[in-house]
Amino acid sequence: MIDEAERAGLRHTGRTVIEAIADNTGLGLALVSAVRGYRGILVLPAKISGDKVRLLWAYGAEVIITPTSVPPDLPESYDGVAQRLAREIT
Protein backbone atom coordinates (compact mmCIF):
# COMPACT_ATOMS: atom_id res chain seq x y z
CA MET A 1 0.00 0.00 0.00
CA ILE A 2 2.74 2.44 0.92
CA ASP A 3 4.90 1.45 -2.06
CA GLU A 4 1.96 2.13 -4.36
CA ALA A 5 1.27 5.51 -2.75
CA GLU A 6 4.94 6.48 -3.05
CA ARG A 7 5.01 5.51 -6.74
CA ALA A 8 1.94 7.66 -7.30
CA GLY A 9 3.68 10.57 -5.55
CA LEU A 10 1.19 10.64 -2.69
CA ARG A 11 3.64 9.99 0.15
CA HIS A 12 6.88 11.50 1.31
CA THR A 13 8.81 11.60 4.57
CA GLY A 14 6.95 13.49 7.26
CA ARG A 15 3.47 12.69 5.95
CA THR A 16 0.86 10.67 7.83
CA VAL A 17 -0.41 7.17 7.08
CA ILE A 18 -3.98 6.74 8.36
CA GLU A 19 -5.72 3.40 8.09
CA ALA A 20 -8.71 1.62 9.60
CA ILE A 21 -7.64 -1.91 10.45
CA ALA A 22 -9.23 -5.06 11.79
CA ASP A 23 -6.54 -7.58 10.86
CA ASN A 24 -2.77 -7.98 10.57
CA THR A 25 -2.38 -5.31 7.87
CA GLY A 26 -1.92 -2.75 10.62
CA LEU A 27 1.22 -4.43 11.90
CA GLY A 28 2.87 -4.12 8.51
CA LEU A 29 1.69 -0.54 8.04
CA ALA A 30 2.99 0.45 11.47
CA LEU A 31 6.38 -1.09 10.81
CA VAL A 32 6.80 0.33 7.31
CA SER A 33 5.60 3.75 8.46
CA ALA A 34 8.21 3.80 11.21
CA VAL A 35 11.03 2.68 8.93
CA ARG A 36 10.15 5.21 6.20
CA GLY A 37 9.58 8.16 8.52
CA TYR A 38 5.80 8.45 8.33
CA ARG A 39 3.48 9.24 11.19
CA GLY A 40 1.25 6.18 11.49
CA ILE A 41 -2.29 6.49 12.84
CA LEU A 42 -4.24 3.24 13.00
CA VAL A 43 -7.93 3.19 13.87
CA LEU A 44 -9.29 -0.11 15.10
CA PRO A 45 -12.33 -1.59 16.80
CA ALA A 46 -12.16 -2.44 20.51
CA LYS A 47 -12.29 -6.17 19.72
CA ILE A 48 -8.60 -6.15 18.69
CA SER A 49 -6.43 -7.90 21.26
CA GLY A 50 -4.42 -5.92 23.76
CA ASP A 51 -1.28 -7.73 22.59
CA LYS A 52 -1.77 -6.44 19.05
CA VAL A 53 -2.40 -2.90 20.31
CA ARG A 54 0.80 -3.00 22.38
CA LEU A 55 2.74 -4.27 19.36
CA LEU A 56 1.38 -1.42 17.23
CA TRP A 57 2.48 1.04 19.91
CA ALA A 58 5.90 -0.60 20.04
CA TYR A 59 6.22 -0.03 16.29
CA GLY A 60 5.48 3.66 16.90
CA ALA A 61 1.89 3.81 15.69
CA GLU A 62 -0.70 6.07 17.22
CA VAL A 63 -3.68 3.86 17.98
CA ILE A 64 -7.27 5.04 18.15
CA ILE A 65 -9.77 2.50 19.44
CA THR A 66 -13.43 2.77 18.48
CA PRO A 67 -16.45 0.83 19.75
CA THR A 68 -16.90 -2.57 18.12
CA SER A 69 -20.70 -2.46 17.99
CA VAL A 70 -20.94 0.61 15.72
CA PRO A 71 -22.27 -0.16 12.21
CA PRO A 72 -19.57 0.42 9.55
CA ASP A 73 -21.51 3.16 7.76
CA LEU A 74 -21.62 5.48 10.79
CA PRO A 75 -19.02 8.20 11.43
CA GLU A 76 -18.18 6.64 14.82
CA SER A 77 -17.08 3.33 13.22
CA TYR A 78 -13.40 2.68 12.75
CA ASP A 79 -13.77 3.33 9.00
CA GLY A 80 -15.65 6.57 9.67
CA VAL A 81 -13.08 7.81 12.17
CA ALA A 82 -10.19 7.01 9.80
CA GLN A 83 -11.92 8.85 6.95
CA ARG A 84 -12.50 11.91 9.15
CA LEU A 85 -8.88 11.93 10.30
CA ALA A 86 -7.69 11.66 6.70
CA ARG A 87 -9.74 14.73 5.77
CA GLU A 88 -8.51 16.69 8.80
CA ILE A 89 -4.81 15.72 8.84
CA THR A 90 -3.66 15.10 5.28
Legacy VTK file of the C-alpha trace (Angstrom):
# vtk DataFile Version 3.0
C-alpha trace
ASCII
DATASET POLYDATA
POINTS 90 float
0.000 0.000 0.000
2.735 2.436 0.917
4.900 1.450 -2.063
1.961 2.128 -4.364
1.274 5.512 -2.747
4.942 6.482 -3.049
5.014 5.506 -6.742
1.941 7.660 -7.297
3.680 10.565 -5.553
1.186 10.639 -2.686
3.637 9.989 0.147
6.877 11.504 1.310
8.809 11.595 4.575
6.954 13.488 7.259
3.468 12.690 5.953
0.858 10.666 7.826
-0.411 7.169 7.083
-3.979 6.744 8.365
-5.724 3.401 8.088
-8.708 1.624 9.597
-7.641 -1.912 10.446
-9.232 -5.063 11.786
-6.544 -7.583 10.860
-2.775 -7.978 10.573
-2.381 -5.313 7.871
-1.922 -2.748 10.622
1.221 -4.433 11.902
2.871 -4.117 8.507
1.690 -0.537 8.037
2.989 0.455 11.472
6.385 -1.094 10.810
6.801 0.329 7.308
5.600 3.752 8.460
8.210 3.800 11.214
11.029 2.683 8.926
10.152 5.212 6.204
9.578 8.157 8.520
5.802 8.453 8.326
3.481 9.241 11.189
1.246 6.179 11.493
-2.287 6.486 12.835
-4.236 3.245 13.000
-7.927 3.194 13.871
-9.295 -0.113 15.096
-12.333 -1.595 16.804
-12.159 -2.442 20.506
-12.290 -6.171 19.723
-8.602 -6.154 18.687
-6.434 -7.902 21.257
-4.416 -5.925 23.762
-1.278 -7.731 22.589
-1.767 -6.439 19.052
-2.399 -2.900 20.312
0.805 -3.005 22.384
2.742 -4.265 19.365
1.376 -1.419 17.228
2.478 1.045 19.907
5.897 -0.600 20.040
6.217 -0.030 16.287
5.485 3.664 16.897
1.891 3.805 15.686
-0.696 6.067 17.217
-3.685 3.856 17.983
-7.273 5.037 18.150
-9.769 2.497 19.439
-13.434 2.767 18.482
-16.454 0.827 19.750
-16.899 -2.574 18.123
-20.702 -2.457 17.989
-20.936 0.608 15.719
-22.266 -0.159 12.209
-19.574 0.416 9.550
-21.507 3.163 7.762
-21.625 5.476 10.787
-19.023 8.204 11.429
-18.175 6.640 14.818
-17.076 3.333 13.219
-13.396 2.678 12.752
-13.772 3.331 9.005
-15.645 6.568 9.669
-13.080 7.814 12.172
-10.188 7.010 9.800
-11.919 8.855 6.952
-12.499 11.911 9.153
-8.875 11.935 10.296
-7.690 11.657 6.701
-9.737 14.732 5.773
-8.508 16.689 8.798
-4.811 15.715 8.838
-3.661 15.105 5.279
LINES 1 91
90 0 1 2 3 4 5 6 7 8 9 10 11 12 13 14 15 16 17 18 19 20 21 22 23 24 25 26 27 28 29 30 31 32 33 34 35 36 37 38 39 40 41 42 43 44 45 46 47 48 49 50 51 52 53 54 55 56 57 58 59 60 61 62 63 64 65 66 67 68 69 70 71 72 73 74 75 76 77 78 79 80 81 82 83 84 85 86 87 88 89
